[in-house]
């Protein structure tokens, strides 16, 4: 991370009646706090790709259709979109740490209970509609409660980074999530040797451990604030609406392949349901490694502005998704996932940091929560659209996302707010 010595809690001065203890001021404390959050993001990233790589074959074994699997993700994403901004706004007023904890605990509960529901189905103890409703309910805990964590964690980082370091700071968080996403499929494949639902329980255990670590060790010295009434960040806020639109369109482009790729390996590449998770893990790991490279090297080292990142990312998505549908061979598909991963690694921190840079210090949680929700909204739209397209042909979802990424590229080049994102003079006061 590239924190400035001046980037402390001073950037968000307490309100006149704040119950504030001495703020975190030393660089060592900031580095430790952010490192702790990054480890938590690694755990969350692992959990996400474990679900996407392990669930589809298990779902077929218990009799669920492709659309039913997509609907599970869609309902959880809907809960995330509805509640994420609210959790972020609450963290603006009541401190970041409580909501980071709520998010981690919600994630752990969701993974453990979701695994239990799958286990009941595999054992024949529950089936049909009751099983499906239980799977929906347990996965939805991730959207309902787990959505508290990321906006609060990213706002915590935004609180402690200067304007010039904001994109790199937020990219560090998304890089940690991407590193977890890279580890997840391999970790899941290894855990499958223990049992079919072992990957989910292992992810839940890691999240529970991180909850305890955050509770015990995350430094936050600023108590709840009683603020004067102020205008809240809203959906139509002209400062940031273009970034929300970018995040939404990109979310659809990114989500459709993630949700259909395991089925694509079975139906288009010809792998069996037992062999598919291992090969899917190769592609997902390649994409996650590429995303990690983008966030740790391209974003951190080159220090490109959000504007430039948001124009490069869609072009890479066009190339990557086109490669996937052009062939039915494993390695070209993996290469397409790798190139797409670079695009995702650039787009996600760019949209979030552009949003953060456009608002005031006491609006960070609400604005970042909204930005995350627009990205997550792709997981609401994509199951209905993606699996309908998949029913036409396994390649059809990738035809669509290639075209949509091309439109996003045009939007990024032609929209003034995106062209100027992060373009104010470095270190300007906020």
ABEGO torsion letter per residue (X at the ends): XBBBAABBAAABBBBAABBBBBBBABAAAAAAAAAAAAAAAAAAAAAAAAAAAAAAAAAAAAGBBAAAAAAAAAAAAAAAAAAAAAAAAAAAAAEAAAAAAAAAAAAAAAAAAAAAAAAAAAAGABBEAAAAAAAAAAAAAAAAAAAAAAAAAAAAAAAABBAAAAAAAAAAAAAAAAAAAAAAAAAAAAAAAABAAAAAAAAAAAAAAAAAAAAAABBBABBBBBBBBBBBBBAABAAAAAAAAAAAAAAAAAAAAAAAAAAAAAAAAGBBAAAAAAAAAAAAAAAAAAAAAAAAAAAAAAGBBAAAAAAAAAAAAAAAAAAAAABABAAAAAAAAAAAAAAAAAAAAAAAAAAAAABBAAAAAAAAAAAAAAAAAAAAAAAAAAAAAAAABAAAAAAAAAAAAAAAAAAAAABAAAAABGABBBGBBX
